[in-house]
Amino acid sequence: MVNLRKYKKAALTLLAISAITPVLVISHMVIFTNQNSIELTFNSVLGSLVVLYYLLLIIVGVSTSIYWLIKQVRAIIQLKKEKTKIELLHLKAQVNPHFFFNTLNNLYGWVGKDPDTAQRIILKLADMMRYSIYDGQKDFVLLADEVSFLKDYTDLHRMRYHKNVEVTFKQEITDECAKLTPLLFVILVENAFKHGVENLRQGAFVHLTLFTTPTDIRLKITNNVGEKRQGPPGIGLKNLRKRLELAYPRSHRFTTTLQNNVFTADLTIPRL
């Protein structure tokens, strides 16, 4: 915010000058007569100077007020941007912590049983953690990088479960250089596995469809859920909605439906 106190002295000085100057001008227009009376004469030059003075005073006053107002508005906008960035970083930090811990725990079992699989898991996990830590702090990332992260994420989930899970990832992307805010889509994928696959003993599926248009990026996910999954949305979806409001205010579309034990999440964001 702009500190107006430092302008107080200048404002008082300008006010004093504006009050004294007319008095000085008028004093030059006063004539004392012999009858101890005064007469007020009009001098066209001095009159023009008075008019010009007040005109300049008004212009300076209005210009200064506009300058202060613009500076104040810019300061407010900057504070809002910083606040939004802090909130986004806080929300991003909440993505995936349990997934990484669970994967590390499962990795211990794979090391002795299947070293080759354990090696692949380590490489994928390292790439994902690197992306989350470094690229996750950026305002925007390439769609191609986000897709690569989602592929690793779904692959690791399939390795974790000791049951058949049908996972499909259909892509219709015309421009992989399109940009979006990072780690948005993974929340929906995480939600599908957490509330769908983990609660089903058999027949679990997660279907992802990602496609772009000249103006939008759209991700649609469908997954089946157990009978118990009938309550309100969890923390992950609430987190996602908050991030969408901060990153894409009034420019995104996000809907969820639950019908016949099939949960559908449909998210559309503007492409950058």
C-alpha positions in Angstrom: 0.0 0.0 0.0 1.1 3.6 -0.7 2.1 5.5 2.4 0.4 8.8 2.1 2.1 10.3 5.2 5.2 11.1 3.3 3.1 13.3 1.0 1.6 15.2 3.9 4.3 17.9 4.0 4.1 18.5 0.3 0.4 18.8 0.4 0.5 21.3 3.3 3.1 23.3 1.5 1.0 23.4 -1.7 -2.1 24.4 0.4 -0.2 27.3 2.1 1.0 28.6 -1.3 -2.5 28.4 -2.7 -3.8 30.5 0.2 -1.0 33.1 0.3 -0.6 33.7 -3.4 -4.1 35.3 -3.9 -3.6 37.5 -0.9 -0.3 38.8 -2.3 -1.9 39.4 -5.7 -4.9 41.3 -4.2 -2.6 43.4 -2.0 -1.1 44.8 -5.2 -4.6 45.7 -6.4 -5.4 47.8 -3.3 -5.0 51.6 -3.3 -5.2 53.6 -0.1 -6.9 57.0 -0.5 -6.4 60.2 1.5 -9.8 59.7 3.2 -8.4 56.6 4.9 -10.4 54.3 2.7 -9.3 51.8 0.1 -10.1 51.2 -3.5 -9.8 48.0 -5.4 -8.4 48.3 -8.8 -8.4 45.7 -11.5 -5.3 44.9 -13.4 -5.9 42.7 -16.4 -2.4 41.2 -16.2 -2.7 40.3 -12.6 -6.2 39.0 -13.1 -5.0 36.7 -15.9 -2.2 35.5 -13.7 -4.6 34.6 -10.9 -6.8 32.7 -13.3 -3.8 30.9 -14.8 -2.5 30.1 -11.3 -5.7 28.5 -10.2 -6.0 26.6 -13.4 -2.5 25.2 -13.0 -3.3 24.4 -9.4 -6.3 22.4 -10.4 -4.4 20.6 -13.1 -1.6 19.7 -10.7 -4.0 18.7 -8.0 -6.0 16.4 -10.3 -2.8 14.9 -11.8 -1.3 14.2 -8.4 -4.6 12.6 -7.2 -4.7 10.4 -10.3 -1.0 9.5 -9.8 -1.6 8.5 -6.2 -4.7 6.6 -7.1 -3.0 4.6 -9.8 -0.1 3.8 -7.5 -2.5 2.7 -4.8 -4.3 0.4 -7.2 -1.1 -1.1 -8.5 0.0 -1.8 -5.0 -3.3 -3.5 -4.2 -3.1 -5.6 -7.4 0.5 -6.6 -6.6 -0.5 -7.7 -3.1 -3.3 -9.8 -4.5 -1.0 -11.5 -6.9 1.5 -12.3 -4.2 -1.3 -13.6 -2.0 -2.7 -15.7 -4.8 0.8 -17.1 -5.5 1.3 -18.0 -1.9 -2.1 -19.8 -1.7 -1.3 -21.7 -4.9 2.1 -22.8 -3.6 0.4 -24.0 -0.4 -2.2 -26.0 -2.3 0.4 -27.5 -4.6 2.4 -28.6 -1.6 -0.6 -30.8 -0.6 -0.5 -32.9 -3.8 0.7 -36.5 -3.6 2.5 -36.8 -0.3 0.8 -40.1 0.6 1.3 -41.5 -2.8 5.1 -41.0 -2.6 5.2 -42.6 0.8 3.1 -45.6 -0.2 5.2 -46.1 -3.3 8.4 -46.1 -1.3 7.0 -48.6 1.1 6.0 -50.9 -1.8 9.4 -50.4 -3.4 11.0 -52.2 -0.4 9.1 -55.4 -1.3 10.0 -55.2 -5.0 13.8 -54.9 -4.4 14.1 -58.5 -3.2 11.4 -60.0 -5.4 11.9 -58.3 -8.7 15.0 -56.0 -9.0 14.2 -55.0 -12.6 10.8 -53.7 -11.7 12.2 -52.0 -8.6 14.7 -50.2 -10.9 11.9 -49.0 -13.2 9.9 -47.8 -10.1 12.9 -45.9 -8.8 13.5 -44.1 -12.1 9.8 -43.2 -12.5 9.5 -42.1 -8.9 12.7 -39.9 -9.2 11.3 -38.2 -12.4 7.9 -37.6 -10.6 9.5 -36.2 -7.5 11.7 -33.9 -9.6 8.7 -32.7 -11.5 6.7 -32.1 -8.4 9.5 -30.2 -6.6 10.8 -28.1 -9.4 8.2 -27.8 -12.2 5.4 -27.8 -9.6 6.6 -24.4 -8.3 6.2 -22.8 -11.8 3.2 -20.8 -12.8 2.8 -22.8 -16.0 4.3 -25.9 -17.6 4.1 -27.6 -21.0 1.2 -29.9 -21.6 3.6 -32.6 -22.8 5.4 -32.5 -19.4 2.2 -32.8 -17.5 1.1 -35.8 -19.7 4.4 -37.5 -19.1 3.9 -37.0 -15.3 0.4 -38.5 -15.5 1.7 -41.5 -17.5 4.3 -42.2 -14.8 1.7 -41.7 -12.1 -0.7 -44.2 -13.6 2.1 -46.7 -14.3 3.2 -46.7 -10.7 -0.3 -47.1 -9.5 -0.7 -50.2 -11.7 2.5 -51.7 -10.2 1.3 -51.0 -6.7 -1.9 -53.1 -6.8 -1.9 -56.9 -6.6 -5.1 -57.0 -8.7 -6.1 -56.4 -12.3 -6.9 -52.8 -12.9 -8.0 -51.6 -16.3 -6.4 -48.2 -17.0 -6.7 -46.4 -20.3 -5.3 -43.1 -21.3 -6.7 -41.8 -24.6 -5.0 -38.6 -26.0 -6.2 -36.3 -28.7 -3.6 -33.5 -28.4 -3.0 -31.1 -31.3 -0.4 -29.0 -29.6 1.8 -30.4 -26.8 3.4 -26.9 -26.4 0.2 -25.6 -24.9 0.7 -24.5 -21.3 -1.3 -25.0 -18.1 -0.8 -24.7 -14.4 1.1 -27.8 -13.1 -0.2 -30.7 -11.0 -3.9 -30.0 -11.7 -4.9 -33.2 -13.5 -3.1 -35.5 -11.1 -5.6 -34.6 -8.4 -8.4 -36.1 -10.5 -6.4 -39.2 -11.3 -5.4 -39.6 -7.6 -9.1 -39.3 -6.6 -10.0 -42.0 -9.1 -7.5 -44.5 -7.7 -8.1 -43.6 -4.1 -11.9 -43.7 -4.0 -12.3 -46.2 -6.9 -9.6 -48.8 -7.4 -8.7 -49.1 -3.7 -12.2 -49.9 -2.7 -12.9 -52.6 -5.3 -11.6 -56.1 -5.1 -12.1 -56.8 -8.8 -13.3 -55.2 -12.0 -11.8 -51.8 -11.2 -11.2 -49.4 -14.1 -9.9 -45.9 -14.6 -10.4 -44.3 -18.1 -8.7 -41.0 -18.9 -9.4 -38.9 -22.0 -7.3 -35.8 -22.7 -7.8 -33.6 -25.7 -7.2 -30.1 -26.8 -9.2 -27.6 -29.0 -7.9 -24.3 -30.4 -9.0 -22.7 -27.1 -9.2 -25.3 -24.4 -7.6 -28.3 -22.7 -10.1 -30.9 -21.4 -9.6 -33.9 -19.2 -12.4 -36.4 -18.6 -12.0 -39.3 -16.1 -14.4 -42.1 -15.4 -13.9 -44.8 -12.8 -16.1 -47.2 -11.0 -16.5 -47.0 -7.2 -17.7 -49.2 -4.4 -21.1 -49.0 -2.7 -19.6 -46.9 0.1 -18.5 -44.1 -2.2 -21.8 -42.1 -2.0 -20.7 -39.2 0.3 -19.6 -35.6 -0.5 -16.3 -34.8 -2.4 -13.1 -35.4 -0.5 -10.3 -33.0 0.4 -8.6 -33.6 -3.0 -11.5 -32.2 -5.0 -12.0 -29.3 -2.7 -8.3 -28.5 -3.1 -8.7 -28.7 -6.9 -11.7 -26.3 -6.9 -9.7 -23.8 -4.8 -6.8 -24.0 -7.2 -9.0 -23.5 -10.2 -10.6 -20.4 -8.7 -7.1 -19.0 -8.1 -5.5 -20.0 -11.4 -8.5 -19.8 -13.8 -11.1 -17.5 -12.2 -14.3 -17.6 -14.2 -12.6 -19.3 -17.1 -12.8 -23.0 -16.3 -15.5 -25.6 -16.3 -15.5 -28.5 -13.8 -18.3 -31.0 -13.2 -18.6 -34.3 -11.3 -21.3 -36.9 -11.5 -22.0 -40.2 -9.8 -24.4 -42.6 -11.5 -24.7 -46.3 -11.2 -21.5 -46.5 -9.2 -19.5 -44.8 -11.9 -17.9 -41.5 -11.0 -17.1 -39.0 -13.8 -15.0 -35.9 -13.5 -14.9 -33.4 -16.4 -12.4 -30.5 -16.4 -11.9 -27.9 -19.1 -9.4 -25.0 -18.8 -8.2 -22.4 -21.3 -5.1 -23.3 -23.1 -2.2 -20.8 -23.0 
